[in-house]
Amino acid sequence: MDLTYTEEEEAFRARLRRWLGGVLPALPPKPSPGDWPGRRAYDTGWQRRLYDAGYGDVHWDASPTTRLIFLEETERAGAPYVGANFVGLLHAGPTIAAEGTAAQRERWLTPVLRGDEVWCQGFSEPGAGSDLASLRTRAVRDGDAYVITGSKIWTSHAEVADWCELLVRTDPAAAKHRGISWLAMPMDAPGITVRPLRTLAGSTEFAEMFLDEVRVPVGNRVGEENDGWRVTMVTLSFERGTAFVGEVVACRRVLGELAAHARKSGRWDDAVLRRELALLTAEFSALWRLTQWNVSEAQAGGGVPGVGGSVFKLRYSHARQRLYDVAAGVLGGAGALDAGHEWTLDRLSSLSYTIAAGTSQIQRNIVAERILGLPKGGR
Ligand SMILES: Cc1cc2nc3c(=O)[nH]c(=O)nc-3n(C[C@H](O)[C@H](O)[C@H](O)COP(=O)(O)OP(=O)(O)OC[C@H]3O[C@@H](n4cnc5c(N)ncnc54)[C@H](O)[C@@H]3O)c2cc1C
C-alpha cells in the first residue's frame, strides 16, 4: 500500500473543511425518514451546493485518494451523504462515465452532478438476485426502440427516480451472461408500474417495478447490444468498491458516542460491554486501513475498484450489525425498542447489509475464487 497524502491533497482537505464549516450550519432541517419526496429534495439540494462549490464530481473525476479525503471530511463534519441519488452518483454515473458514448455522457452526467435527476437500479428480479445473469425481463427491438416486458424487485428509490439503470435480456438464445443489455429507462415512460415495499424499519425505500411493453430508445443502451454483463461488472465494482467508505467513518463516530453514552448512563462498569467496544474499535480501525488499501489499489489500477471491495463489503456488513447490536445493549431495555431512536433504526437497516449489493455468501465465493484461487464450488 502506498497511501501518503501529497501537499495538494492536504490543501484540498483544508479547503473542504473550511467550506463545510461555513455551509453546514445553514442547512435546512432533515425531512422525516418516511418523506421520500422531501428526502429527494434535501439530498439533491445538497448535491447542488456541492456542484456549485466545485465538489459535485468528486465521486467520479477526482482521484481515489481525493475521494477518500472528501468522504472522510464530509462524514466527520456530519454533512449529508448521497442519499436518494446513490444510484446516480455511485453506480449509473460512474458506469456511464466509463462506458457511455460522448453524447450519453453529455446527456446524463451533468444532471446527476447538479442534483437535477435521480436514478434507480433495476437489476434484481424475483428469480434473479445472486444469480443476476438469470434475469428474464425481455427487450425486443422494434425500429429505433426496445419494447420491454417483465418485472424487477427491490428497486431502491424507484418512487422518486427520473431514470433507471435497467438490465434486460436482448438475446434469449445466447448463453445467459451473453444476451443481456444495459439501458437507461426514463421512469415516466408509459407501461411502468411502481409498487412500494415496506421494510422492517417501516420505510418504503424500495419497490417492485412492473414493465408492460415499455418503449426505450435504442440510443439509451450503454455498451453494445448483448454486452450488458460486462458493463454490469463495471457498475458492481463501483458498488462494492467505494460505496460504503463514508459509512466506516460514521461507524467510528458512533463507537465514540456509544462509549460516551455508556459512561453517562452508568454502564461503563460492565466489562463485557467495554470488551465489545474495544473489539469493534479494533475492527473498524482495520476496516479503515483496508479502505485505504483498496483506494491505493484503485489508484494504481486506473480508478476502477478491484475485488478487494468484496473483502471489505463482507467484513464491514457483519461489523456494522455487531455495532448496532452493542448499541441496543447500551440503550438497554425499553431504549433498545424505541423505534424513533436513530440507533434502533440503524440496527434494523443493518440487517439488510449482508444481503444488498451481493450477499455475504456471494462475497465469500468471490474471495475464495478470485483472491484465494480456490476452485469454483458446485452450484
Ligand atoms: C436494502 C436493499 C436494497 C436493494 N436495492 C436494490 C436495487 O436498488 N436494485 C436492485 O436491482 N436490487 C436491489 N437489492 C437486491 C439485492 O441485490 C438482492 O437482494 C441480492 O442480490 C440477493 O438476491 P436475492 O434477494 O434474490 O436472494 P437469493 O439470490 O435468492 O439468495 C438467497 C440465499 O441463497 C444464498 N445463495 C444464493 N446463491 C448462492 C451461491 N452461489 N452460493 C452460496 N449461497 C448462495 C444467498 O446468499 C442468500 O442467503 C436490494 C436489496 C436490499 C436488501
The ligand as an ORCA input file, in Angstrom:
! r2SCAN-3c Opt
* xyz 0 1
  C     -31.732     -2.846      1.191
  C     -31.655     -3.462     -0.173
  C     -31.628     -2.659     -1.282
  C     -31.589     -3.222     -2.550
  N     -31.602     -2.384     -3.638
  C     -31.623     -2.911     -4.869
  C     -31.759     -2.057     -6.006
  O     -31.859     -0.824     -5.902
  N     -31.806     -2.620     -7.235
  C     -31.686     -3.979     -7.414
  O     -31.685     -4.414     -8.552
  N     -31.573     -4.827     -6.357
  C     -31.546     -4.322     -5.085
  N     -31.458     -5.165     -3.997
  C     -31.472     -6.620     -4.222
  C     -30.178     -7.337     -3.888
  O     -29.203     -7.100     -4.857
  C     -30.535     -8.831     -3.762
  O     -31.387     -8.981     -2.645
  C     -29.305     -9.692     -3.606
  O     -28.552     -9.713     -4.771
  C     -29.696    -11.142     -3.222
  O     -30.626    -11.677     -4.113
  P     -31.978    -12.363     -3.600
  O     -32.605    -11.456     -2.605
  O     -32.761    -12.729     -4.812
  O     -31.513    -13.675     -2.831
  P     -31.094    -15.069     -3.491
  O     -30.139    -14.844     -4.595
  O     -32.347    -15.831     -3.805
  O     -30.319    -15.762     -2.307
  C     -30.989    -16.449     -1.242
  C     -29.919    -17.048     -0.338
  O     -29.136    -18.020     -1.050
  C     -27.747    -17.717     -0.984
  N     -27.080    -18.050     -2.245
  C     -27.525    -17.774     -3.488
  N     -26.631    -18.195     -4.397
  C     -25.599    -18.749     -3.732
  C     -24.358    -19.344     -4.106
  N     -23.994    -19.464     -5.394
  N     -23.522    -19.782     -3.131
  C     -23.865    -19.680     -1.820
  N     -25.032    -19.114     -1.403
  C     -25.880    -18.651     -2.331
  C     -27.716    -16.207     -0.745
  O     -26.507    -15.812     -0.128
  C     -28.929    -15.995      0.172
  O     -28.578    -16.290      1.506
  C     -31.506     -4.643     -2.715
  C     -31.522     -5.457     -1.582
  C     -31.600     -4.899     -0.324
  C     -31.616     -5.813      0.875
*
